[in-house]
Amino acid sequence: MEAHRKRWTVEEDELLGTKSDRTLARKLGRSVAAVKGRRHHKRIRFLKPWRPEDDKVLGTRPDNQIARLLGRPAYAVGWRRRKLGIQYQRYERRPWTQDELELLGVIPDAEVARHTGHPLSTVMFKRQQLGKPKPDQVKNFWQPEEDKLLGTMSDAEVAKKTGRKTNSVIKRRLRLGIPNRTPARHVWTRQQISLLGTMSDRKLAAYMNCSKHIVTSKRRALKIPAWRSR
């Protein structure tokens, strides 16, 4: 029975919450109920997945400082760092000069690293520590689920859903080469409406400088037959 199994070790406790209870149970050779019970007893919640940008700051500062930066328990930071074979860093590699500090948040982190010689991970940490914004955050911090919205609705709607500015959405969509399949609502004039059905939808769309589906949708909504060449 589980009650007669060996005691939990410090190493096993450090794994709690880093994987699902079922996965960890298989790894430790314990039952799912035992793992779940131990996690609840230790008041450990499931940890959010580690992102590449999280891993980059590991070892650049003491684990407890990294833990505060990432919003994770210090033991989880230590476990992740050891797993990746990253050496513990007690102190900053070298002092920052005032001129170097003034670059943070003004130019991309990668450029700061090239100009100052500080590792990219150190630059990222220092900028975040000083509360300075990331100047190229639109390019680097879009989530996959946000990218999937691009082109499926108007840029303004994507901006509203993601909490971004419309210009930022447009730049991201163009950078990824995604066409704007649903631009902002077209305002029809009487002259444009009178042309529906008098030429192909494609030709009228080119004349109006809009997408073909806007013309087709409007013609069908008004129940106007499609143009047929004779």
N, C-alpha and C positions, 0 to 999 in steps of 0.2 A: 504493500500500500504506500501512497505518497507520503504518509506521515513518517514512515520508516526510512525514507530516502535521506541521503546525505544532506548536511546543512548547506545553505546557500553561501557561496563565496563572494568576496568583494568583486571579483571579475564578473561573475554572473549578474550581480546586482547592477553593475555598470551597463549591462546590455539591455536591461529592462527599459521598454519604451522606444528603443532604437529600431526595433522591428515589430511586426505583428506578433501577438501572443502565440498564434499557431506556428509561425515560422520559428520563433525563438524556442518554443517547446520542442520542436524537432531537433534543433541545434543542440539544446542542453540535455535532451533525453528525459524531459519531464512532461507531465500532462499539461494540456492547455489550461485546465482549471488551476493547477498549481502556479503556473506562470502568471495568470491573471490575478490570482489571489495575492501573490507576492508583490506584484506591481501596485495593486490597490493598497496593500499594507504599507508600502514605502511611499505612497501618495505620488506615484510617478505617472504622468500622462504621456500619451503617444507624442513623440517629437516630430516636428515638421521635417519633410525631406531635406537633405543637404543639397544646396545648389552649388554650382561651380564657383560663384563669387564668394560663397561662405568658406569654401575650402581654401581659397586664395589668401584669406587673412589668418589662417591657422598658423601658429608659430611666430607671428610677427609681434605678439605681445603675450604677457602671461595669460594662462587659460581663463582666469577669473575676469580679466578685462575683455577678452574675446567673448566670453559668455554674456557680459552685459551688453556688448555691441550687437550680438546676434539674438539676444533674448532667449538664450538656452541655459540649462544648468551647466555649471563648470565641469562636473564629472563627464557630461556628454561631450563637451568640447575636448577634454583630455582624451576620451576614448576615440573620438574621430581622428584627432591628431596622431595618436599612436598607431591607429590602423593604417593611416596613409604614410607612416614612416617619417613624419615631420618632427624635427628637433624642437625642443622647448626653448622659447626665446624669452629671456628674463627682462632684457632691456632693449631700448631702441637701438638700432644698428649704429646710427650716428646722429648728432643733433641737426635740427632743421635751422636754416638761416632765415632771417626775416624776408629776404627776397624770394626764397623758395616757398615760404608759407603764403606769400601774396599770389602765387600762381594757382594755388588750390581753389577749385571751383570756378576758375576763369577759363582754363583750357582743359581738354580731356585728360583724364588720369594718365593715360599711356604717354601723352606728350610731356606731362610733368615728370614722369619717371625717366624719360629720355633726357630731359634738360637737367635734372638734378642728380641723376645716378641712383636715386632711391628705388628699391624694388617696387613693382606695381602694387603688390599687396600692401606694402607700407604706405604708399601714397593714398590708396583707397581708405585705409584705416585712419590716417591722419586727417583726411578731408572729412570723414564721417565724425571723427572725434571733435572736430571744430564746428560741426553743424553746417558745413558748406554744401550747397547743392551740387549735383553732378551735372556739368554742362552738356554732356552728350547722353543724358538719361533716356531720351526718346529712342535712341538707336539701340541702347543696351538693355533697357529694362521692360520692354514689351513682353508680356507673357504669351505663350502659345495660344491660349484660349482667346486672347485679345486679337492676335493676328488673324484668327479664323473668322472674325467678324468683318474684317476689311473686305470691301466689295460686295458684301451681302446686304448692305443697307447704305443709306447716304452717309457721307463723312460726318455730317452734323449729328446723326443718330449714334454713330460709333463713338463720337466724342462724348456724348451724353452718357452712354453706357459705361465707358471706361474712365470717365472723370478727367478727360484730357481736353486740350484746346483743338478746335477744328483744324487749324493749320498744322498742328502736330500729327493729327491723323492723316491728313493729306500727304505730308512728307513721308510718313511711314509707309503708306500704301504705294506711293511712287517709288520709294526705295526698294520695295519688294516686287515691283513690276506688276502689281495687281490692278486691273482696270476698274474704273468706277462704273459698275453695272447698274447701280441705282442712284444716279445723281439727284440733287435736290429737285423738288417738284417743278415741272415745266409749266410756265404760265402761257396759256394759249391765247393768241390774238384771233379776232374774227377772220382775218385774211388767211391765217394758217389753217383754221378749221375748214374754211371754204375750199382749200386745196386737197383735203382728205379724199382719197379715192380717185383723184384726177391723174395720179401718177403712182408709180410703185412706192411702197412704204420706204424702201431703201433710198430711192432718189429724193423723196421729200425730206427724209431725215438728213441727208447730205445738204440739202438746200437750207434746212433750218439749223444745221450744225448741232444736231442732237443724236441720240442713239435710236436705232430702228425700232426697238421695242416700245419706246415712248409713243412713236407714231402709230404703231400697230395697236397698242392698248387703247389709245384715244379713239381710233377709227372703229374698233370693235365696240367700245363703250357707247358710241353714238349710232351703232348698227349701220355703218356705211360700208357697202360692199367694196372688196378689194379691187384695185384697178387691174384690168386685163388688157393686154396688148392685142390689137386686131391684125 
